[in-house]
Amino acid sequence: MILLDTHVAIWAADDDPALGAHSRSIMRAARDENRLIVSAISAWEVALLVSKNRLKLKALPEVLWRDLLDSGVSELPITSEIAFASVALEGLHADPADRFIAATAIVHDATLITADKALLRWRHPLKRQNASK
């Protein structure tokens, strides 16, 4: 499975050129096999960033999210297993969304596509793909 970090989900929805060719290819293949996923916490993060005027979207967060899911991305809920795993992540910064997303990738043995430098540098065996590549 391929898990999109929040910003990557937005880039995908907006066809942003910041998303690298290799990442796009990985995402297309995962979508074709119904293995492209996003954490439900990303919907919260998008809505929060928009409400704080830290993110401008072309549409309402709910519309962007519905379009993303309609495009073939599957949403995974935050389960108790993910919640407990997010607390136990050593060496990762305290950002709750990042912790839930990383824990989701670990619990589901997914590769995380992200451009977040902290997540890319984090010393953990989590499988990652740099979204800009």
N, CA, C and O of each residue as an XYZ file, in Angstrom:
532
protein
N       0.830     -1.183      0.000
C       0.000      0.000      0.000
C       0.873      1.245      0.000
O       1.995      1.241      0.506
N       0.338      2.297     -0.573
C       1.015      3.589     -0.657
C       0.164      4.604      0.097
O      -0.990      4.842     -0.260
N       0.734      5.199      1.135
C       0.034      6.181      1.966
C       0.519      7.585      1.611
O       1.719      7.856      1.585
N      -0.438      8.470      1.338
C      -0.114      9.852      1.010
C      -0.076     10.701      2.268
O      -1.008     10.670      3.073
N       0.994     11.455      2.437
C       1.024     12.457      3.486
C       0.020     13.539      3.086
O      -0.368     13.626      1.921
N      -0.392     14.350      4.032
C      -1.436     15.343      3.773
C      -1.093     16.254      2.607
O      -1.913     16.449      1.709
N       0.115     16.816      2.612
C       0.476     17.739      1.538
C       0.535     17.031      0.192
O       0.260     17.646     -0.838
N       0.886     15.764      0.182
C       0.943     15.006     -1.068
C      -0.474     14.767     -1.591
O      -0.702     14.810     -2.800
N      -1.412     14.519     -0.700
C      -2.807     14.365     -1.114
C      -3.304     15.651     -1.764
O      -4.012     15.607     -2.770
N      -2.935     16.797     -1.192
C      -3.324     18.094     -1.770
C      -2.647     18.285     -3.119
O      -3.289     18.706     -4.082
N      -1.347     17.976     -3.196
C      -0.636     18.090     -4.466
C      -1.300     17.221     -5.531
O      -1.472     17.648     -6.673
N      -1.671     16.003     -5.148
C      -2.309     15.093     -6.107
C      -3.646     15.652     -6.568
O      -3.961     15.611     -7.757
N      -4.422     16.168     -5.645
C      -5.737     16.723     -5.992
C      -5.609     17.933     -6.914
O      -6.451     18.148     -7.785
N      -4.550     18.723     -6.718
C      -4.333     19.940     -7.510
C      -3.405     19.724     -8.703
O      -3.118     20.670     -9.436
N      -2.932     18.490     -8.909
C      -1.965     18.189     -9.965
C      -0.771     19.136     -9.878
O      -0.316     19.687    -10.880
N      -0.280     19.307     -8.660
C       0.817     20.238     -8.376
C       2.132     19.705     -8.953
O       2.449     18.531     -8.766
N       2.899     20.548     -9.649
C       4.181     20.110    -10.210
C       5.234     19.774     -9.147
O       6.279     19.215     -9.480
N       4.980     20.101     -7.890
C       5.919     19.740     -6.826
C       6.004     18.225     -6.649
O       6.982     17.711     -6.106
N       4.988     17.523     -7.105
C       4.966     16.064     -7.016
C       5.827     15.492     -8.137
O       5.550     15.693     -9.319
N       6.874     14.778     -7.741
C       7.843     14.260     -8.695
C       7.306     13.154     -9.592
O       6.308     12.505     -9.279
N       7.983     12.954    -10.704
C       7.546     11.983    -11.711
C       7.527     10.560    -11.167
O       6.594      9.806    -11.441
N       8.548     10.187    -10.399
C       8.597      8.823     -9.860
C       7.470      8.609     -8.855
O       6.834      7.556     -8.844
N       7.226      9.603     -8.017
C       6.128      9.495     -7.048
C       4.788      9.391     -7.762
O       3.935      8.599     -7.361
N       4.590     10.179     -8.814
C       3.351     10.106     -9.595
C       3.153      8.702    -10.171
O       2.046      8.164    -10.169
N       4.244      8.127    -10.660
C       4.184      6.791    -11.233
C       3.801      5.747    -10.173
O       2.969      4.874    -10.418
N       4.417      5.854     -9.006
C       4.100      4.943     -7.900
C       2.629      5.088     -7.510
O       1.941      4.095     -7.275
N       2.161      6.319     -7.444
C       0.777      6.575     -7.059
C      -0.207      6.038     -8.095
O      -1.228      5.454     -7.731
N       0.087      6.227     -9.378
C      -0.796      5.707    -10.432
C      -0.914      4.190    -10.342
O      -2.009      3.634    -10.428
N       0.227      3.531    -10.170
C       0.223      2.067    -10.081
C      -0.563      1.604     -8.856
O      -1.329      0.643     -8.932
N      -0.373      2.285     -7.731
C      -1.098      1.918     -6.517
C      -2.597      2.154     -6.689
O      -3.408      1.337     -6.253
N      -2.968      3.261     -7.319
C      -4.395      3.549     -7.560
C      -5.008      2.467     -8.448
O      -6.119      2.004     -8.189
N      -4.285      2.067     -9.491
C      -4.790      1.043    -10.409
C      -5.019     -0.292     -9.702
O      -5.843     -1.097    -10.135
N      -4.287     -0.519     -8.618
C      -4.404     -1.771     -7.857
C      -5.193     -1.584     -6.558
O      -5.182     -2.462     -5.695
N      -5.878     -0.445     -6.416
C      -6.648     -0.133     -5.204
C      -5.789     -0.204     -3.936
O      -6.226     -0.706     -2.901
N      -4.560      0.309     -4.039
C      -3.638      0.307     -2.900
C      -3.177      1.713     -2.533
O      -2.198      1.862     -1.803
N      -3.854      2.739     -3.019
C      -3.492      4.124     -2.720
C      -4.399      4.605     -1.589
O      -5.624      4.605     -1.713
N      -3.769      5.019     -0.476
C      -4.538      5.330      0.726
C      -4.141      6.679      1.316
O      -3.070      7.219      1.038
N      -5.039      7.195      2.135
C      -4.804      8.420      2.880
C      -5.423      8.218      4.259
O      -6.445      7.545      4.398
N      -4.806      8.797      5.259
C      -5.337      8.704      6.623
C      -6.461      9.718      6.811
O      -6.399     10.832      6.290
N      -7.473      9.327      7.550
C      -8.572     10.248      7.861
C      -8.062     11.477      8.614
O      -8.682     12.539      8.547
N      -6.945     11.349      9.327
C      -6.400     12.502     10.059
C      -5.998     13.610      9.090
O      -5.967     14.782      9.466
N      -5.693     13.249      7.851
C      -5.330     14.272      6.865
C      -6.500     15.187      6.548
O      -6.296     16.369      6.270
N      -7.711     14.674      6.584
C      -8.886     15.535      6.378
C      -8.965     16.571      7.485
O      -9.234     17.745      7.227
N      -8.730     16.140      8.711
C      -8.705     17.058      9.860
C      -7.608     18.101      9.678
O      -7.821     19.289      9.923
N      -6.433     17.647      9.246
C      -5.307     18.565      9.084
C      -5.602     19.608      8.002
O      -5.303     20.788      8.188
N      -6.178     19.193      6.893
C      -6.527     20.135      5.824
C      -7.531     21.158      6.337
O      -7.347     22.361      6.150
N      -8.585     20.688      6.979
C      -9.609     21.599      7.497
C      -9.026     22.562      8.523
O      -9.376     23.742      8.530
N      -8.147     22.079      9.385
C      -7.511     22.915     10.404
C      -6.641     23.995      9.765
O      -6.714     25.162     10.150
N      -5.821     23.608      8.793
C      -4.945     24.570      8.129
C      -5.739     25.636      7.379
O      -5.364     26.809      7.384
N      -6.818     25.240      6.743
C      -7.668     26.211      6.047
C      -8.313     27.147      7.060
O      -8.360     28.356      6.832
N      -8.810     26.616      8.171
C      -9.480     27.457      9.173
C      -8.531     28.467      9.807
O      -8.961     29.530     10.254
N      -7.236     28.137      9.847
C      -6.230     29.041     10.413
C      -5.578     29.920      9.341
O      -4.611     30.632      9.613
N      -6.120     29.860      8.119
C      -5.575     30.627      6.984
C      -4.113     30.305      6.694
O      -3.372     31.164      6.217
N      -3.699     29.085      6.976
C      -2.336     28.645      6.670
C      -2.290     27.852      5.368
O      -1.219     27.472      4.896
N      -3.475     27.607      4.794
C      -3.574     26.864      3.541
C      -4.731     27.447      2.738
O      -5.839     27.611      3.248
N      -4.457     27.754      1.485
C      -5.486     28.237      0.568
C      -5.761     27.118     -0.436
O      -4.835     26.559     -1.024
N      -7.019     26.805     -0.621
C      -7.427     25.775     -1.567
C      -8.284     26.390     -2.661
O      -8.855     27.466     -2.487
N      -8.368     25.696     -3.789
C      -9.221     26.137     -4.883
C     -10.687     25.840     -4.588
O     -11.575     26.407     -5.224
N     -10.944     24.951     -3.624
C     -12.307     24.552     -3.261
C     -12.370     24.376     -1.749
O     -11.347     24.432     -1.067
N     -13.554     24.166     -1.240
C     -13.714     23.875      0.185
C     -12.994     22.581      0.533
O     -12.893     21.690     -0.310
N     -12.491     22.458      1.760
C     -11.801     21.217      2.140
C     -12.646     19.966      1.895
O     -12.129     18.936      1.463
N     -13.937     20.060      2.172
C     -14.820     18.912      1.979
C     -14.907     18.502      0.513
O     -14.991     17.316      0.194
N     -14.888     19.489     -0.368
C     -14.948     19.206     -1.806
C     -13.640     18.577     -2.271
O     -13.648     17.586     -3.002
N     -12.521     19.150     -1.847
C     -11.215     18.581     -2.195
C     -11.142     17.138     -1.730
O     -10.673     16.266     -2.462
N     -11.603     16.888     -0.517
C     -11.510     15.540      0.056
C     -12.394     14.557     -0.707
O     -11.971     13.443     -1.015
N     -13.613     14.970     -1.006
C     -14.527     14.101     -1.755
C     -13.945     13.796     -3.136
O     -14.007     12.656     -3.596
N     -13.380     14.806     -3.797
C     -12.773     14.600     -5.114
C     -11.597     13.631     -5.030
O     -11.408     12.791     -5.909
N     -10.816     13.757     -3.972
C      -9.677     12.858     -3.781
C     -10.161     11.416     -3.644
O      -9.623     10.512     -4.283
N     -11.168     11.208     -2.817
C     -11.691      9.856     -2.616
C     -12.370      9.336     -3.878
O     -12.291      8.146     -4.184
N     -13.037     10.228     -4.611
C     -13.678      9.827     -5.873
C     -12.652      9.460     -6.944
O     -12.974      8.750     -7.897
N     -11.415      9.944     -6.790
C     -10.377      9.665     -7.789
C      -9.734      8.291     -7.591
O      -8.892      7.880     -8.389
N     -10.126      7.585     -6.537
C      -9.581      6.245     -6.324
C      -8.682      6.108     -5.114
O      -8.078      5.056     -4.910
N      -8.583      7.149     -4.311
C      -7.809      7.072     -3.074
C      -8.741      6.573     -1.980
O      -9.860      7.067     -1.842
N      -8.286      5.596     -1.201
C      -9.084      5.053     -0.102
C      -8.674      5.696      1.210
O      -7.493      5.950      1.448
N      -9.654      5.955      2.056
C      -9.409      6.583      3.352
C      -9.356      5.526      4.438
O     -10.233      4.666      4.529
N      -8.308      5.597      5.270
C      -8.190      4.691      6.411
C      -8.543      5.432      7.689
O      -8.090      6.559      7.893
N      -9.342      4.823      8.551
C      -9.698      5.470      9.815
C      -8.548      5.401     10.820
O      -7.605      4.625     10.667
N      -8.656      6.229     11.839
C      -7.733      6.143     12.969
C      -8.300      5.083     13.909
O      -9.370      5.270     14.489
N      -7.605      4.007     14.054
C      -8.032      2.926     14.943
C      -7.294      3.039     16.271
O      -6.354      3.823     16.405
N      -7.719      2.264     17.233
C      -7.014      2.264     18.517
C      -5.578      1.768     18.341
O      -4.673      2.260     19.015
N      -5.357      0.812     17.456
C      -3.998      0.324     17.197
C      -3.102      1.458     16.680
O      -1.958      1.602     17.111
N      -3.633      2.249     15.762
C      -2.879      3.387     15.226
C      -2.663      4.430     16.322
O      -1.570      4.982     16.442
N      -3.687      4.700     17.115
C      -3.568      5.688     18.196
C      -2.473      5.287     19.176
O      -1.641      6.116     19.546
N      -2.464      4.031     19.598
C      -1.428      3.583     20.540
C      -0.050      3.623     19.895
O       0.925      4.011     20.538
N       0.038      3.222     18.622
C       1.323      3.234     17.918
C       1.848      4.659     17.766
O       3.057      4.880     17.836
N       0.955      5.628     17.560
C       1.392      7.016     17.364
C       2.064      7.584     18.604
O       2.936      8.447     18.500
N       1.670      7.110     19.761
C       2.259      7.584     21.018
C       3.628      6.955     21.256
O       4.484      7.545     21.915
N       3.825      5.772     20.722
C       5.057      5.024     20.979
C       6.188      5.316     19.997
O       7.244      4.689     20.083
N       5.997      6.243     19.073
C       7.024      6.523     18.061
C       8.177      7.305     18.677
O       8.014      8.465     19.055
N       9.323      6.681     18.775
C      10.491      7.339     19.369
C      11.225      8.178     18.335
O      11.417      7.765     17.192
N      11.627      9.358     18.765
C      12.460     10.209     17.933
C      11.707     11.029     16.902
O      12.326     11.745     16.115
N      10.385     10.938     16.890
C       9.603     11.728     15.944
C       9.035     12.936     16.670
O       8.615     12.835     17.823
N       9.022     14.084     15.990
C       8.503     15.308     16.591
C       7.057     15.128     17.057
O       6.422     14.117     16.755
N       6.552     16.098     17.781
C       5.259     15.964     18.466
C       4.040     16.284     17.607
O       2.917     16.163     18.096
N       4.209     16.687     16.350
C       3.061     17.041     15.514
C       2.083     15.862     15.460
O       2.436     14.790     14.968
N       0.855     16.055     15.964
C      -0.068     14.916     16.046
C      -0.427     14.321     14.691
O      -0.511     13.099     14.569
N      -0.641     15.139     13.676
C      -0.995     14.598     12.363
C       0.132     13.732     11.814
O      -0.115     12.637     11.310
N       1.360     14.216     11.910
C       2.501     13.429     11.423
C       2.626     12.115     12.187
O       2.937     11.080     11.598
N       2.388     12.152     13.477
C       2.483     10.934     14.286
C       1.414      9.923     13.872
O       1.699      8.732     13.753
N       0.181     10.397     13.650
C      -0.883      9.490     13.209
C      -0.598      8.941     11.817
O      -0.833      7.762     11.554
N      -0.097      9.782     10.932
C       0.201      9.338      9.570
C       1.331      8.320      9.565
O       1.242      7.295      8.888
N       2.391      8.595     10.313
C       3.503      7.634     10.403
C       3.024      6.316     11.012
O       3.373      5.241     10.524
N       2.231      6.400     12.068
C       1.714      5.185     12.702
C       0.810      4.404     11.752
O       0.827      3.173     11.749
N       0.031      5.107     10.956
C      -0.829      4.441      9.973
C       0.021      3.669      8.971
O      -0.290      2.526      8.637
N       1.091      4.292      8.494
C       1.990      3.614      7.550
C       2.609      2.368      8.181
O       2.704      1.319      7.544
N       3.023      2.494      9.428
C       3.652      1.363     10.112
C       2.656      0.234     10.331
O       2.948     -0.921     10.018
N       1.490      0.556     10.861
C       0.484     -0.463     11.160
C       0.036     -1.186      9.890
O      -0.202     -2.393      9.917
N      -0.078     -0.461      8.788
C      -0.546     -1.059      7.536
C       0.593     -1.496      6.613
O       0.358     -1.908      5.477
N       1.834     -1.402      7.113
C       3.015     -1.777      6.331
C       2.989     -1.098      4.959
O       3.224     -1.726      3.927
N       2.700      0.189      4.984
C       2.592      0.977      3.758
C       3.846      1.826      3.561
O       4.565      2.122      4.515
N       4.093      2.206      2.330
C       5.144      3.172      2.011
C       4.519      4.557      2.077
O       3.486      4.810      1.458
N       5.147      5.447      2.825
C       4.664      6.815      2.985
C       5.302      7.700      1.919
O       6.526      7.780      1.822
N       4.470      8.362      1.125
C       4.985      9.356      0.183
C       4.855     10.713      0.858
O       3.757     11.168      1.175
N       6.004     11.348      1.068
C       6.051     12.623      1.782
C       7.215     13.462      1.294
O       8.210     12.937      0.794
N       7.081     14.768      1.443
C       8.201     15.683      1.213
C       8.616     16.328      2.532
O       9.482     17.203      2.557
N       7.999     15.897      3.617
C       8.290     16.434      4.948
C       9.707     16.027      5.350
O       9.994     14.845      5.540
N      10.576     17.010      5.476
C      11.988     16.717      5.778
C      12.155     15.965      7.088
O      12.997     15.072      7.185
N      11.365     16.312      8.095
C      11.473     15.625      9.390
C      11.092     14.151      9.254
O      11.746     13.286      9.837
N      10.055     13.864      8.500
C       9.662     12.466      8.310
C      10.669     11.713      7.445
O      10.926     10.530      7.669
N      11.234     12.399      6.462
C      12.229     11.744      5.605
C      13.527     11.454      6.361
O      14.190     10.451      6.095
N      13.888     12.327      7.297
C      15.136     12.151      8.072
C      14.964     11.260      9.301
O      15.952     10.767      9.845
N      13.757     11.051      9.732
C      13.478     10.297     10.951
C      14.125      8.923     10.887
O      13.945      8.182      9.920
N      14.870      8.597     11.913
C      15.575      7.315     11.978
C      14.607      6.226     12.444
O      14.430      5.983     13.638
N      14.002      5.592     11.469
C      13.031      4.528     11.717
C      12.937      3.712     10.433
O      13.118      4.255      9.343
N      12.660      2.426     10.547
C      12.585      1.602      9.332
C      11.333      1.826      8.479
O      11.093      1.076      7.533
N      10.547      2.829      8.796
C       9.380      3.166      7.998
C       9.784      3.294      6.525
O      10.784      3.935      6.202
N       8.997      2.677      5.638
C       9.261      2.791      4.201
C       8.751      4.154      3.733
O       7.617      4.543      4.010
N       9.628      4.872      3.012
C       9.294      6.229      2.559
C       9.700      6.439      1.116
O      10.626      5.808      0.606
N       8.986      7.339      0.475
C       9.311      7.808     -0.861
C       9.280      9.338     -0.799
O       8.296      9.929     -0.355
N      10.369      9.971     -1.251
C      10.396     11.412     -1.296
C       9.451     11.892     -2.401
O       9.663     11.604     -3.579
N       8.415     12.620     -2.012
C       7.371     13.035     -2.948
C       7.875     13.945     -4.058
O       7.265     14.010     -5.126
N       8.965     14.639     -3.827
C       9.470     15.554     -4.846
C      10.253     14.848     -5.944
O      10.654     15.471     -6.928
N      10.464     13.570     -5.777
C      11.221     12.795     -6.774
C      10.305     11.915     -7.588
O      10.767     11.194     -8.473
